[in-house]
Amino acid sequence: MGEILADGISCIAVPSLEFYEKDVLQQIALHADDYTGETLGRDGNVRRSLAGFVADIHGRELRVVNWIKPTTVEECVEALIETGWLQPVDEPCADGAYLININRVKRMLDVEETKEKFDLYDANDMDLTAEQQRNLGVFNYDNPLVDSFIEMADCFHDGDFETQLVVDLTDQIDRLLPTVVDEEHNFPPERWTNAIDDWELCVCEKKVPASWTVKQDEAL
């Protein structure tokens, strides 16, 4: 429960959070549902799960590692709510429950896959001249336009908590985990299609990619 989602959060960079806030988010994710569907509860009964749903974080053994200044778990949770990474569930039957912004996790995973693609490109083409590298345009991770891609991904989007872009991030997270990365970088090219499309739409056409757009009529 939550191990996959926590691994996914460990894979991503989150500019909107301090390092210790991201660490608390990862700890919270350990107690969340990994996917939306049916799952076997700890009591042995089958129940409906919701990706990012945390039944109750109160009483969990969360810790804050901040060597700069003393910071409480409560302060971190408040920061996660204010930045749109976490939202309390507003239902009497779910007192103390929270939702992790799965859509935002998905977007940041897209960023990491895109970054990985560029890193692999550099690793496989060290003989490129400086001019050839410049000619790569937006497909060069050093291009300053990458900031707009990351900023768009790492901000709260309308509808983030109303419906989910994906119901299971397992495959994408598995691709990014270091334990499954092919040392020779022999990845199928179609792996990167969605991330590259997202990149082009964001930096070239100034559009929010369709894969990041929540449909308002598909409420959870």
N, C-alpha and C positions, 0 to 999 in steps of 0.2 A: 504494500500500500504506500504509494507516494515515492517509492525509490526511483522509478523511471523519471517522474517529473522533477524530482530533486536533482537527478543527474543532468537533466536538460538545462536547469537553471545554472548548474555548475559550468556548463559549456558556453554560456553567453556572457558578453560584456554588457553591463547596464550603466551607462553614463548618468542616468537620472538618480541613481542611488549611491550612497556611500558604501564602501566595501563591507562594513559591518551590517548595514541594512540589508544588503543582498544576501549576506550569510544567514541572517534571521529568516529571510524569505525562503531560502533553501531549506532551512530547518522546518519551517511551517509546511513546506511542500512534502516533506517526508510523511506527514499525517493526512495528506490529501488523496483524493481519488485520482488515479493515473489516467483514466479514460471514461468516456460516457457510454453507458450500457448497463449490462447486468454483471454483478460481481458477487463473490462469496464473502459475506461479512465475517467479522471476528467471532460472532456468535454462532456461526455455522449456517445461517440463513441467507438465501439469495436476496439481494436488494438491488435497487436501481442506483447506479453510481453516476456522478457528474464530474467530469474532468476539472480539477482545481478546487473541488469542494472539500472544505475542512470542517468536520462536524463540531469541533471545539478545540481551541488552542489554549484555553485557560487551564492551568494546571500542568501543561506540558513542560518538560524540562528544556526550555530554550535558554540559550546563553548568548551573550554579546561579547565579541572579541574586538575591543577598541582600545588600542594602546595610546590614543591621542587624548581622550578624555572619557570619564565615566559616562556610560550610556545604559539606560535600562531597556528591557525588552518592550515595555509599554511605549517608550519613545520611538523605538524602531517600528512597532506596529502602527503607531500614529503616522509616521512618515510614509509607510507603505500605503496607507489609506489615502493620505493627502496627494501622493504622486500617482494614484490610480492603479497601483499594483495589487491592491487588496481591497475587498469591499465586504462589509458586514452583511449577512443575510437578514433581510428585514421580514422575518416570519416568526410568530410566537413559538411555533413548534421547533424552531432551529436556533434557539437562543445560544449565543456564543459561537455560532457558525460563521465562516468566512468563505469567500470565493477568491481564488487567485486569478488574475487576468491571463487566461490561457491564450487569448488572441495576441496579447503583447509578447508572451513567451514565444509563440509561433513566429511573430515578425522578427524577433531578435535571433531566433534560430535561422531564419532566412538570411539575415545579415551575416551570421557566422558561416553559413554554407557559401555565400558569395565571397566572403573574405578567404575562405579555404580554397576556393577555386582560383583566386588570384595568387594566393601563396603557392599553390601547386603550379600555376602557369610560370611563375618566376623560377621555381625550383627546376622545372623541366626545360627552361629556355634561357639558361644563363648566358648563352652566346649572343643574345639580342644586343644590338647596338643601342646607344642612348636614343638615337633618332627613332629606331623601331619601337622602343619602349614608349616614347612620347606619342607615337602614332596609334598606340593602343587606345587612346582617348579615355572614355569612361571605364573601359575594361582594364584599367590600371588602378590597383587599390590605393596608390599614392595620390591619385587625383583628388584635389580638395572637394570636388562635388560629392565625394562619398559621404561627407558630413551630412548632407541633406537627406541621404538615404537612411543613415543611422538615426538622425533626429526624427524623421517621419515614423520610423519603426518604434522608437523608444519614447513615444508620447501617447497619451490616452486618446483613443478614438471613440467617437460617438457610437454607442451600441456595443462596446466591448463586453459589458456584463449582461447584455440582453440575449445574445445568441453567440454560438461558438463557430469560428471558422473551420475548426477541425474537432473531431471527437476523440482522436487518439494521436499523440505525437511520438509514439514509440519508435516507428521506423525512422523518422527524421533524427531523433535523439540518438538512436543506435548508429546512424551514419557518422555522427560527430564525436562519439565517444572514442578517446584515444585507443582503447583496447581493440577496436575493430577497424582502425584506420590501416589501409594497405600501405606498407612501407615504400612500395614502388610507385604509389600514386596512380595505380591502374584503375581509375574510376570510370564507370560508363558515363559518357557525356550527357545523356538525358537526365542524370542525377541533378544537374545544375540548372535545368531549363527554367523552372519556376523562379528561382532566385535571380537569375540573370534578367528574366522578363520584368521582375519587380524592380530591379536596379534601373533598367532602361526607362521604364515608365516614370520612375521617381525623378531621376536626374535629367532626363531629356525632355519629357513631356509634362513634367510638373503635375503628375496625376497620382492619386492613391491607387496602387495596383488592385485589380479586381479581386485577387486572392486575399487582400487585406480588408475588403469592404464587407461590412456586416449588413445582411439583409434584414430590415426592420420587421418583416412579416414572419420571421423565423425565430420567434422568441423561445427561450428555454422553457 
